[in-house]
Amino acid sequence: LVNFGDMSAIQVQRSLEARKILVRHLGGTPETQNSLRITIGTKEEMKRLVRAIAECL
């Protein structure tokens, strides 16, 4: 679970989806409103995810 603080989790989700990285937005409660659930697979997938998130920020 990653909370993006002041940044919009939905914007990050859309940016990741454009890169064919699927994550789940958890906007159901105030505590998770700006959070994404991310399940990481292989080491290469993790590296790709980190690069993509860095580009979003």
mmCIF file of the N, C-alpha and C atoms, coordinates in Angstrom:
data_MODEL
# 
_entry.id   MODEL 
# 
loop_
_atom_site.group_PDB 
_atom_site.id 
_atom_site.type_symbol 
_atom_site.label_atom_id 
_atom_site.label_alt_id 
_atom_site.label_comp_id 
_atom_site.label_asym_id 
_atom_site.label_entity_id 
_atom_site.label_seq_id 
_atom_site.pdbx_PDB_ins_code 
_atom_site.Cartn_x 
_atom_site.Cartn_y 
_atom_site.Cartn_z 
_atom_site.occupancy 
_atom_site.B_iso_or_equiv 
_atom_site.pdbx_formal_charge 
_atom_site.auth_seq_id 
_atom_site.auth_comp_id 
_atom_site.auth_asym_id 
_atom_site.auth_atom_id 
_atom_site.pdbx_PDB_model_num 
ATOM 1   N N  . LEU A 1 1  ? 0.856   -1.170  0.000   1.00 0.00 ? 1  LEU A N  1 
ATOM 2   C CA . LEU A 1 1  ? 0.000   0.000   0.000   1.00 0.00 ? 1  LEU A CA 1 
ATOM 3   C C  . LEU A 1 1  ? 0.901   1.231   0.000   1.00 0.00 ? 1  LEU A C  1 
ATOM 4   N N  . VAL A 1 2  ? 0.679   2.107   -0.960  1.00 0.00 ? 2  VAL A N  1 
ATOM 5   C CA . VAL A 1 2  ? 1.494   3.321   -1.076  1.00 0.00 ? 2  VAL A CA 1 
ATOM 6   C C  . VAL A 1 2  ? 0.572   4.525   -1.005  1.00 0.00 ? 2  VAL A C  1 
ATOM 7   N N  . ASN A 1 3  ? 0.841   5.415   -0.046  1.00 0.00 ? 3  ASN A N  1 
ATOM 8   C CA . ASN A 1 3  ? 0.072   6.653   0.074   1.00 0.00 ? 3  ASN A CA 1 
ATOM 9   C C  . ASN A 1 3  ? 0.881   7.754   -0.595  1.00 0.00 ? 3  ASN A C  1 
ATOM 10  N N  . PHE A 1 4  ? 0.234   8.493   -1.493  1.00 0.00 ? 4  PHE A N  1 
ATOM 11  C CA . PHE A 1 4  ? 0.929   9.519   -2.262  1.00 0.00 ? 4  PHE A CA 1 
ATOM 12  C C  . PHE A 1 4  ? 0.781   10.915  -1.673  1.00 0.00 ? 4  PHE A C  1 
ATOM 13  N N  . GLY A 1 5  ? 0.300   11.008  -0.437  1.00 0.00 ? 5  GLY A N  1 
ATOM 14  C CA . GLY A 1 5  ? 0.226   12.292  0.256   1.00 0.00 ? 5  GLY A CA 1 
ATOM 15  C C  . GLY A 1 5  ? -0.557  13.327  -0.513  1.00 0.00 ? 5  GLY A C  1 
ATOM 16  N N  . ASP A 1 6  ? 0.096   14.441  -0.852  1.00 0.00 ? 6  ASP A N  1 
ATOM 17  C CA . ASP A 1 6  ? -0.571  15.542  -1.546  1.00 0.00 ? 6  ASP A CA 1 
ATOM 18  C C  . ASP A 1 6  ? -0.793  15.264  -3.032  1.00 0.00 ? 6  ASP A C  1 
ATOM 19  N N  . MET A 1 7  ? -0.106  14.298  -3.564  1.00 0.00 ? 7  MET A N  1 
ATOM 20  C CA . MET A 1 7  ? -0.241  13.974  -4.985  1.00 0.00 ? 7  MET A CA 1 
ATOM 21  C C  . MET A 1 7  ? -1.458  13.075  -5.190  1.00 0.00 ? 7  MET A C  1 
ATOM 22  N N  . SER A 1 8  ? -2.110  13.208  -6.310  1.00 0.00 ? 8  SER A N  1 
ATOM 23  C CA . SER A 1 8  ? -3.305  12.423  -6.600  1.00 0.00 ? 8  SER A CA 1 
ATOM 24  C C  . SER A 1 8  ? -2.951  10.984  -6.965  1.00 0.00 ? 8  SER A C  1 
ATOM 25  N N  . ALA A 1 9  ? -3.440  10.042  -6.172  1.00 0.00 ? 9  ALA A N  1 
ATOM 26  C CA . ALA A 1 9  ? -3.211  8.628   -6.465  1.00 0.00 ? 9  ALA A CA 1 
ATOM 27  C C  . ALA A 1 9  ? -3.858  8.239   -7.786  1.00 0.00 ? 9  ALA A C  1 
ATOM 28  N N  . ILE A 1 10 ? -4.975  8.861   -8.112  1.00 0.00 ? 10 ILE A N  1 
ATOM 29  C CA . ILE A 1 10 ? -5.654  8.546   -9.369  1.00 0.00 ? 10 ILE A CA 1 
ATOM 30  C C  . ILE A 1 10 ? -4.789  8.967   -10.555 1.00 0.00 ? 10 ILE A C  1 
ATOM 31  N N  . GLN A 1 11 ? -4.127  10.116  -10.456 1.00 0.00 ? 11 GLN A N  1 
ATOM 32  C CA . GLN A 1 11 ? -3.239  10.549  -11.540 1.00 0.00 ? 11 GLN A CA 1 
ATOM 33  C C  . GLN A 1 11 ? -2.066  9.583   -11.702 1.00 0.00 ? 11 GLN A C  1 
ATOM 34  N N  . VAL A 1 12 ? -1.516  9.134   -10.585 1.00 0.00 ? 12 VAL A N  1 
ATOM 35  C CA . VAL A 1 12 ? -0.415  8.171   -10.644 1.00 0.00 ? 12 VAL A CA 1 
ATOM 36  C C  . VAL A 1 12 ? -0.917  6.865   -11.253 1.00 0.00 ? 12 VAL A C  1 
ATOM 37  N N  . GLN A 1 13 ? -2.096  6.420   -10.841 1.00 0.00 ? 13 GLN A N  1 
ATOM 38  C CA . GLN A 1 13 ? -2.677  5.193   -11.380 1.00 0.00 ? 13 GLN A CA 1 
ATOM 39  C C  . GLN A 1 13 ? -2.836  5.288   -12.896 1.00 0.00 ? 13 GLN A C  1 
ATOM 40  N N  . ARG A 1 14 ? -3.361  6.379   -13.372 1.00 0.00 ? 14 ARG A N  1 
ATOM 41  C CA . ARG A 1 14 ? -3.552  6.559   -14.819 1.00 0.00 ? 14 ARG A CA 1 
ATOM 42  C C  . ARG A 1 14 ? -2.222  6.568   -15.562 1.00 0.00 ? 14 ARG A C  1 
ATOM 43  N N  . SER A 1 15 ? -1.240  7.218   -14.979 1.00 0.00 ? 15 SER A N  1 
ATOM 44  C CA . SER A 1 15 ? 0.080   7.264   -15.601 1.00 0.00 ? 15 SER A CA 1 
ATOM 45  C C  . SER A 1 15 ? 0.694   5.864   -15.672 1.00 0.00 ? 15 SER A C  1 
ATOM 46  N N  . LEU A 1 16 ? 0.539   5.092   -14.601 1.00 0.00 ? 16 LEU A N  1 
ATOM 47  C CA . LEU A 1 16 ? 1.066   3.730   -14.595 1.00 0.00 ? 16 LEU A CA 1 
ATOM 48  C C  . LEU A 1 16 ? 0.317   2.851   -15.592 1.00 0.00 ? 16 LEU A C  1 
ATOM 49  N N  . GLU A 1 17 ? -0.996  3.005   -15.648 1.00 0.00 ? 17 GLU A N  1 
ATOM 50  C CA . GLU A 1 17 ? -1.788  2.219   -16.597 1.00 0.00 ? 17 GLU A CA 1 
ATOM 51  C C  . GLU A 1 17 ? -1.389  2.523   -18.038 1.00 0.00 ? 17 GLU A C  1 
ATOM 52  N N  . ALA A 1 18 ? -1.032  3.770   -18.319 1.00 0.00 ? 18 ALA A N  1 
ATOM 53  C CA . ALA A 1 18 ? -0.569  4.130   -19.662 1.00 0.00 ? 18 ALA A CA 1 
ATOM 54  C C  . ALA A 1 18 ? 0.713   3.383   -20.013 1.00 0.00 ? 18 ALA A C  1 
ATOM 55  N N  . ARG A 1 19 ? 1.455   2.986   -18.976 1.00 0.00 ? 19 ARG A N  1 
ATOM 56  C CA . ARG A 1 19 ? 2.691   2.215   -19.166 1.00 0.00 ? 19 ARG A CA 1 
ATOM 57  C C  . ARG A 1 19 ? 2.444   0.710   -19.008 1.00 0.00 ? 19 ARG A C  1 
ATOM 58  N N  . LYS A 1 20 ? 1.165   0.337   -18.986 1.00 0.00 ? 20 LYS A N  1 
ATOM 59  C CA . LYS A 1 20 ? 0.747   -1.063  -18.850 1.00 0.00 ? 20 LYS A CA 1 
ATOM 60  C C  . LYS A 1 20 ? 1.152   -1.670  -17.509 1.00 0.00 ? 20 LYS A C  1 
ATOM 61  N N  . ILE A 1 21 ? 1.139   -0.830  -16.461 1.00 0.00 ? 21 ILE A N  1 
ATOM 62  C CA . ILE A 1 21 ? 1.365   -1.288  -15.094 1.00 0.00 ? 21 ILE A CA 1 
ATOM 63  C C  . ILE A 1 21 ? 0.048   -1.097  -14.356 1.00 0.00 ? 21 ILE A C  1 
ATOM 64  N N  . LEU A 1 22 ? -0.538  -2.198  -13.914 1.00 0.00 ? 22 LEU A N  1 
ATOM 65  C CA . LEU A 1 22 ? -1.852  -2.129  -13.287 1.00 0.00 ? 22 LEU A CA 1 
ATOM 66  C C  . LEU A 1 22 ? -1.728  -2.119  -11.771 1.00 0.00 ? 22 LEU A C  1 
ATOM 67  N N  . VAL A 1 23 ? -2.370  -1.145  -11.158 1.00 0.00 ? 23 VAL A N  1 
ATOM 68  C CA . VAL A 1 23 ? -2.427  -1.016  -9.707  1.00 0.00 ? 23 VAL A CA 1 
ATOM 69  C C  . VAL A 1 23 ? -3.872  -0.736  -9.334  1.00 0.00 ? 23 VAL A C  1 
ATOM 70  N N  . ARG A 1 24 ? -4.184  -0.843  -8.051  1.00 0.00 ? 24 ARG A N  1 
ATOM 71  C CA . ARG A 1 24 ? -5.560  -0.644  -7.609  1.00 0.00 ? 24 ARG A CA 1 
ATOM 72  C C  . ARG A 1 24 ? -5.653  0.572   -6.693  1.00 0.00 ? 24 ARG A C  1 
ATOM 73  N N  . HIS A 1 25 ? -6.588  1.460   -7.009  1.00 0.00 ? 25 HIS A N  1 
ATOM 74  C CA . HIS A 1 25 ? -6.840  2.638   -6.183  1.00 0.00 ? 25 HIS A CA 1 
ATOM 75  C C  . HIS A 1 25 ? -7.712  2.235   -5.003  1.00 0.00 ? 25 HIS A C  1 
ATOM 76  N N  . LEU A 1 26 ? -7.345  2.675   -3.805  1.00 0.00 ? 26 LEU A N  1 
ATOM 77  C CA . LEU A 1 26 ? -8.089  2.336   -2.593  1.00 0.00 ? 26 LEU A CA 1 
ATOM 78  C C  . LEU A 1 26 ? -8.711  3.591   -2.003  1.00 0.00 ? 26 LEU A C  1 
ATOM 79  N N  . GLY A 1 27 ? -9.698  4.140   -2.659  1.00 0.00 ? 27 GLY A N  1 
ATOM 80  C CA . GLY A 1 27 ? -10.298 5.388   -2.221  1.00 0.00 ? 27 GLY A CA 1 
ATOM 81  C C  . GLY A 1 27 ? -11.514 5.233   -1.328  1.00 0.00 ? 27 GLY A C  1 
ATOM 82  N N  . GLY A 1 28 ? -11.722 4.073   -0.738  1.00 0.00 ? 28 GLY A N  1 
ATOM 83  C CA . GLY A 1 28 ? -12.932 3.808   0.027   1.00 0.00 ? 28 GLY A CA 1 
ATOM 84  C C  . GLY A 1 28 ? -13.021 4.474   1.386   1.00 0.00 ? 28 GLY A C  1 
ATOM 85  N N  . THR A 1 29 ? -11.906 4.757   2.023   1.00 0.00 ? 29 THR A N  1 
ATOM 86  C CA . THR A 1 29 ? -11.917 5.360   3.356   1.00 0.00 ? 29 THR A CA 1 
ATOM 87  C C  . THR A 1 29 ? -10.980 6.566   3.373   1.00 0.00 ? 29 THR A C  1 
ATOM 88  N N  . PRO A 1 30 ? -11.159 7.466   4.335   1.00 0.00 ? 30 PRO A N  1 
ATOM 89  C CA . PRO A 1 30 ? -10.259 8.629   4.411   1.00 0.00 ? 30 PRO A CA 1 
ATOM 90  C C  . PRO A 1 30 ? -8.787  8.233   4.548   1.00 0.00 ? 30 PRO A C  1 
ATOM 91  N N  . GLU A 1 31 ? -8.520  7.126   5.246   1.00 0.00 ? 31 GLU A N  1 
ATOM 92  C CA . GLU A 1 31 ? -7.138  6.693   5.456   1.00 0.00 ? 31 GLU A CA 1 
ATOM 93  C C  . GLU A 1 31 ? -6.475  6.200   4.172   1.00 0.00 ? 31 GLU A C  1 
ATOM 94  N N  . THR A 1 32 ? -7.288  5.663   3.257   1.00 0.00 ? 32 THR A N  1 
ATOM 95  C CA . THR A 1 32 ? -6.720  5.110   2.025   1.00 0.00 ? 32 THR A CA 1 
ATOM 96  C C  . THR A 1 32 ? -7.102  5.909   0.787   1.00 0.00 ? 32 THR A C  1 
ATOM 97  N N  . GLN A 1 33 ? -7.685  7.065   0.991   1.00 0.00 ? 33 GLN A N  1 
ATOM 98  C CA . GLN A 1 33 ? -8.210  7.877   -0.108  1.00 0.00 ? 33 GLN A CA 1 
ATOM 99  C C  . GLN A 1 33 ? -7.171  8.170   -1.182  1.00 0.00 ? 33 GLN A C  1 
ATOM 100 N N  . ASN A 1 34 ? -5.958  8.403   -0.789  1.00 0.00 ? 34 ASN A N  1 
ATOM 101 C CA . ASN A 1 34 ? -4.921  8.783   -1.752  1.00 0.00 ? 34 ASN A CA 1 
ATOM 102 C C  . ASN A 1 34 ? -3.842  7.707   -1.853  1.00 0.00 ? 34 ASN A C  1 
ATOM 103 N N  . SER A 1 35 ? -4.303  6.435   -1.805  1.00 0.00 ? 35 SER A N  1 
ATOM 104 C CA . SER A 1 35 ? -3.373  5.308   -1.797  1.00 0.00 ? 35 SER A CA 1 
ATOM 105 C C  . SER A 1 35 ? -3.617  4.361   -2.961  1.00 0.00 ? 35 SER A C  1 
ATOM 106 N N  . LEU A 1 36 ? -2.547  3.678   -3.341  1.00 0.00 ? 36 LEU A N  1 
ATOM 107 C CA . LEU A 1 36 ? -2.627  2.636   -4.356  1.00 0.00 ? 36 LEU A CA 1 
ATOM 108 C C  . LEU A 1 36 ? -2.115  1.331   -3.763  1.00 0.00 ? 36 LEU A C  1 
ATOM 109 N N  . ARG A 1 37 ? -2.789  0.254   -4.115  1.00 0.00 ? 37 ARG A N  1 
ATOM 110 C CA . ARG A 1 37 ? -2.317  -1.075  -3.736  1.00 0.00 ? 37 ARG A CA 1 
ATOM 111 C C  . ARG A 1 37 ? -1.451  -1.574  -4.880  1.00 0.00 ? 37 ARG A C  1 
ATOM 112 N N  . ILE A 1 38 ? -0.218  -1.922  -4.545  1.00 0.00 ? 38 ILE A N  1 
ATOM 113 C CA . ILE A 1 38 ? 0.730   -2.355  -5.564  1.00 0.00 ? 38 ILE A CA 1 
ATOM 114 C C  . ILE A 1 38 ? 1.269   -3.725  -5.165  1.00 0.00 ? 38 ILE A C  1 
ATOM 115 N N  . THR A 1 39 ? 1.113   -4.687  -6.058  1.00 0.00 ? 39 THR A N  1 
ATOM 116 C CA . THR A 1 39 ? 1.674   -6.015  -5.858  1.00 0.00 ? 39 THR A CA 1 
ATOM 117 C C  . THR A 1 39 ? 2.838   -6.156  -6.824  1.00 0.00 ? 39 THR A C  1 
ATOM 118 N N  . ILE A 1 40 ? 4.000   -6.436  -6.282  1.00 0.00 ? 40 ILE A N  1 
ATOM 119 C CA . ILE A 1 40 ? 5.209   -6.491  -7.099  1.00 0.00 ? 40 ILE A CA 1 
ATOM 120 C C  . ILE A 1 40 ? 5.541   -7.946  -7.403  1.00 0.00 ? 40 ILE A C  1 
ATOM 121 N N  . GLY A 1 41 ? 5.899   -8.198  -8.633  1.00 0.00 ? 41 GLY A N  1 
ATOM 122 C CA . GLY A 1 41 ? 6.254   -9.549  -9.064  1.00 0.00 ? 41 GLY A CA 1 
ATOM 123 C C  . GLY A 1 41 ? 7.755   -9.761  -9.055  1.00 0.00 ? 41 GLY A C  1 
ATOM 124 N N  . THR A 1 42 ? 8.315   -9.864  -10.230 1.00 0.00 ? 42 THR A N  1 
ATOM 125 C CA . THR A 1 42 ? 9.740   -10.152 -10.370 1.00 0.00 ? 42 THR A CA 1 
ATOM 126 C C  . THR A 1 42 ? 10.597  -8.911  -10.081 1.00 0.00 ? 42 THR A C  1 
ATOM 127 N N  . LYS A 1 43 ? 11.889  -9.138  -9.971  1.00 0.00 ? 43 LYS A N  1 
ATOM 128 C CA . LYS A 1 43 ? 12.822  -8.034  -9.741  1.00 0.00 ? 43 LYS A CA 1 
ATOM 129 C C  . LYS A 1 43 ? 12.756  -7.025  -10.885 1.00 0.00 ? 43 LYS A C  1 
ATOM 130 N N  . GLU A 1 44 ? 12.662  -7.512  -12.110 1.00 0.00 ? 44 GLU A N  1 
ATOM 131 C CA . GLU A 1 44 ? 12.572  -6.618  -13.270 1.00 0.00 ? 44 GLU A CA 1 
ATOM 132 C C  . GLU A 1 44 ? 11.279  -5.807  -13.242 1.00 0.00 ? 44 GLU A C  1 
ATOM 133 N N  . GLU A 1 45 ? 10.175  -6.430  -12.842 1.00 0.00 ? 45 GLU A N  1 
ATOM 134 C CA . GLU A 1 45 ? 8.903   -5.709  -12.735 1.00 0.00 ? 45 GLU A CA 1 
ATOM 135 C C  . GLU A 1 45 ? 8.991   -4.624  -11.667 1.00 0.00 ? 45 GLU A C  1 
ATOM 136 N N  . MET A 1 46 ? 9.679   -4.927  -10.569 1.00 0.00 ? 46 MET A N  1 
ATOM 137 C CA . MET A 1 46 ? 9.845   -3.949  -9.502  1.00 0.00 ? 46 MET A CA 1 
ATOM 138 C C  . MET A 1 46 ? 10.660  -2.751  -10.000 1.00 0.00 ? 46 MET A C  1 
ATOM 139 N N  . LYS A 1 47 ? 11.726  -3.014  -10.724 1.00 0.00 ? 47 LYS A N  1 
ATOM 140 C CA . LYS A 1 47 ? 12.550  -1.930  -11.266 1.00 0.00 ? 47 LYS A CA 1 
ATOM 141 C C  . LYS A 1 47 ? 11.739  -1.066  -12.226 1.00 0.00 ? 47 LYS A C  1 
ATOM 142 N N  . ARG A 1 48 ? 10.944  -1.712  -13.066 1.00 0.00 ? 48 ARG A N  1 
ATOM 143 C CA . ARG A 1 48 ? 10.096  -0.988  -14.019 1.00 0.00 ? 48 ARG A CA 1 
ATOM 144 C C  . ARG A 1 48 ? 9.085   -0.115  -13.281 1.00 0.00 ? 48 ARG A C  1 
ATOM 145 N N  . LEU A 1 49 ? 8.499   -0.643  -12.217 1.00 0.00 ? 49 LEU A N  1 
ATOM 146 C CA . LEU A 1 49 ? 7.537   0.116   -11.420 1.00 0.00 ? 49 LEU A CA 1 
ATOM 147 C C  . LEU A 1 49 ? 8.199   1.333   -10.776 1.00 0.00 ? 49 LEU A C  1 
ATOM 148 N N  . VAL A 1 50 ? 9.354   1.146   -10.185 1.00 0.00 ? 50 VAL A N  1 
ATOM 149 C CA . VAL A 1 50 ? 10.061  2.251   -9.523  1.00 0.00 ? 50 VAL A CA 1 
ATOM 150 C C  . VAL A 1 50 ? 10.401  3.349   -10.528 1.00 0.00 ? 50 VAL A C  1 
ATOM 151 N N  . ARG A 1 51 ? 10.874  2.958   -11.705 1.00 0.00 ? 51 ARG A N  1 
ATOM 152 C CA . ARG A 1 51 ? 11.179  3.954   -12.744 1.00 0.00 ? 51 ARG A CA 1 
ATOM 153 C C  . ARG A 1 51 ? 9.922   4.709   -13.158 1.00 0.00 ? 51 ARG A C  1 
ATOM 154 N N  . ALA A 1 52 ? 8.823   3.992   -13.334 1.00 0.00 ? 52 ALA A N  1 
ATOM 155 C CA . ALA A 1 52 ? 7.574   4.622   -13.768 1.00 0.00 ? 52 ALA A CA 1 
ATOM 156 C C  . ALA A 1 52 ? 7.044   5.582   -12.708 1.00 0.00 ? 52 ALA A C  1 
ATOM 157 N N  . ILE A 1 53 ? 7.101   5.191   -11.440 1.00 0.00 ? 53 ILE A N  1 
ATOM 158 C CA . ILE A 1 53 ? 6.637   6.089   -10.372 1.00 0.00 ? 53 ILE A CA 1 
ATOM 159 C C  . ILE A 1 53 ? 7.530   7.319   -10.301 1.00 0.00 ? 53 ILE A C  1 
ATOM 160 N N  . ALA A 1 54 ? 8.835   7.143   -10.445 1.00 0.00 ? 54 ALA A N  1 
ATOM 161 C CA . ALA A 1 54 ? 9.754   8.287   -10.422 1.00 0.00 ? 54 ALA A CA 1 
ATOM 162 C C  . ALA A 1 54 ? 9.412   9.273   -11.533 1.00 0.00 ? 54 ALA A C  1 
ATOM 163 N N  . GLU A 1 55 ? 9.041   8.769   -12.698 1.00 0.00 ? 55 GLU A N  1 
ATOM 164 C CA . GLU A 1 55 ? 8.656   9.647   -13.803 1.00 0.00 ? 55 GLU A CA 1 
ATOM 165 C C  . GLU A 1 55 ? 7.353   10.380  -13.504 1.00 0.00 ? 55 GLU A C  1 
ATOM 166 N N  . CYS A 1 56 ? 6.461   9.753   -12.757 1.00 0.00 ? 56 CYS A N  1 
ATOM 167 C CA . CYS A 1 56 ? 5.178   10.384  -12.392 1.00 0.00 ? 56 CYS A CA 1 
ATOM 168 C C  . CYS A 1 56 ? 5.380   11.531  -11.409 1.00 0.00 ? 56 CYS A C  1 
ATOM 169 N N  . LEU A 1 57 ? 6.379   11.382  -10.548 1.00 0.00 ? 57 LEU A N  1 
ATOM 170 C CA . LEU A 1 57 ? 6.600   12.388  -9.514  1.00 0.00 ? 57 LEU A CA 1 
ATOM 171 C C  . LEU A 1 57 ? 7.343   13.548  -10.104 1.00 0.00 ? 57 LEU A C  1 
# 
